[in-house]
């Protein structure tokens, strides 16, 4: 799927040639070297600034792709004046621009052109390599039918039954401006300027058809999606995502993440469902909490990330072994216990979240937390896990302020456009 | 703020202006019917012998029976854009003016002493087939410039007496009347704001907000100075930059009121003098960039409600900016449309987006009937307005390139 791309310039600098496109998919990401990583499961590659992830494929890139360092996530509402044809044209235009940007190329005619008109590309990514950019597109429930029952685009009968607004959870303090939306784009890259450039240009293309409803910058991936990556830490200072679904686990991906042929509908086969949650952390209280309590709440040690039942980071937690007081070593309301597949019908989510800091609030507290992103074959799987977290000891330090769910259509074939099968 | 117009000194086109064949491109080879009508012009009336005509050549025989100089105008259906005009018709004179008119709704009017509001505004319907004009693009551009200059003069012509009435009420302490006149007086100015901004120090004197005058160390004068007297802040109110509204400010004394009123009248008079100067003209790019500039005024100033901080009449300014942009666009529209298929497609998009934006604005009122105070427009409503502005701004940004069609090598 990548050999046809080997002759193209892969970088806005145009200096990176490809040595052996046949090596696509192997983890050859190295300093200065360009690697095309095929976005098929099991073919993950580590990222590097020169990495180019294939835009076309069976699945959309940006899900099982090794998690990049930076995020710009954007949610759009389609304008009240836009028609079904306008929406289709937008998806075509987005597809064309996304294919170019993920390859490290400029949008349209680039940042040059007629002196009497604004250029097609805004220019701030000129000279920057592709930086492992992925752009992942999704459709919210309201696109199919609004809460008032308005079938704006003739899609109401195409809505997958799984795709409904999430129920209310304990601890929700949702802000309307950070919730819901018609369309989403997840831009991930190893350079924040490349991710921002992508969202900015896609927003610009959307003017007249869709406008930004909310958006979020993230830094510091909080999950690994490949065994080649070290486990990162969230803003609580703990390793996060040790037991995440990884790109190398083909079986787990098929069972837990991708929508299968028997599940359908056709346009979703090979796709997934994305849940986005903006989770504010009460950082100041957490930072005043003694280490023993922090570790009890999480259920892991802070330094190594090992379960409190013993071992090292990747040792399976033992929820039964008790300590001196006959209480289990991993507390009954520890986060690691309540989130574990053993307590959730074997459900594992592919998490792809990022830390965020939006400055500070009026009380001088950091406005910071986790921008949680998880991919699963049905939103119901997230709901199950989130419900079992209702009594999580961690909740004392969390506030869920934003929430949305999106259908992530299957990957885009060369020459096609995002969601094409949905509009047939 | 926006693209600045450069007043171009004595251009070659001035001969065309002097012929006063403003508007329609005289073109004997054009298709269509030929109609002759009489226009009786008096100081307070303007009667055309018929209110309909067939598309094609329409000759107006204009007789001025009044006591002073007059002018005859043909306006587009927005009652703003000048399609053609005959100026300098002296008392006792009869002149002919020939227009090529396509099917559509127009308005005829006269302008006593060539300033102020149109007199005897009457609708004029042209029916029949679209006429084929073989006028060269050069002629179209020349006519566009002539029409835009005429439009600027007509707006400044309306601004002068409106400013006088407004400042008279303010000067005399009739604040209730002045408050009702504030928004409507500004309309003519907001429609042509980029032109006024082109004259260096005039816009700061006429239209600066307090925070901008402060920041630039200028004496704060003009509309917004008067606005704060008419809607005085209460204790605890903030300026648009969050500073104490009462700090460094006191209600103007009668002497100060007279000073601000005289100043504004004088500045508007100077603007009138400048746009009526013999060598005043604009470039074709200034017209299309002016349309873009007016929309930028909306996108940066009006949409956030910082323009009319005390009166909250922002939507009137907003609507006037949009009207001004629509007129400037309308003047170059056919040039863009006739370029090629892309030009025709662009024009279609811009037409639709203007319609959307104007429909969105109409939800809140009208220039004549007044608008909802902007502090009562919610954030989500403001976003709807902003979305419509962005939707229009995107295709409009391609207008100058399309009109001039300059390709970079």
Boltz contact constraints between the chains, C-beta under 6 A:
constraints:
  - contact:
      token1: [A, 79]
      token2: [B, 387]
      max_distance: 6.0
  - contact:
      token1: [A, 81]
      token2: [B, 356]
      max_distance: 6.0
  - contact:
      token1: [A, 114]
      token2: [B, 401]
      max_distance: 6.0
  - contact:
      token1: [A, 114]
      token2: [B, 408]
      max_distance: 6.0
  - contact:
      token1: [A, 116]
      token2: [B, 400]
      max_distance: 6.0
  - contact:
      token1: [A, 116]
      token2: [B, 401]
      max_distance: 6.0
  - contact:
      token1: [A, 116]
      token2: [B, 404]
      max_distance: 6.0
  - contact:
      token1: [A, 116]
      token2: [B, 406]
      max_distance: 6.0
  - contact:
      token1: [A, 117]
      token2: [B, 398]
      max_distance: 6.0
  - contact:
      token1: [A, 117]
      token2: [B, 401]
      max_distance: 6.0
  - contact:
      token1: [A, 118]
      token2: [B, 397]
      max_distance: 6.0
  - contact:
      token1: [A, 207]
      token2: [B, 390]
      max_distance: 6.0
  - contact:
      token1: [A, 207]
      token2: [B, 391]
      max_distance: 6.0
  - contact:
      token1: [A, 207]
      token2: [B, 394]
      max_distance: 6.0
  - contact:
      token1: [A, 208]
      token2: [B, 391]
      max_distance: 6.0
  - contact:
      token1: [A, 208]
      token2: [B, 394]
      max_distance: 6.0
  - contact:
      token1: [A, 211]
      token2: [B, 387]
      max_distance: 6.0
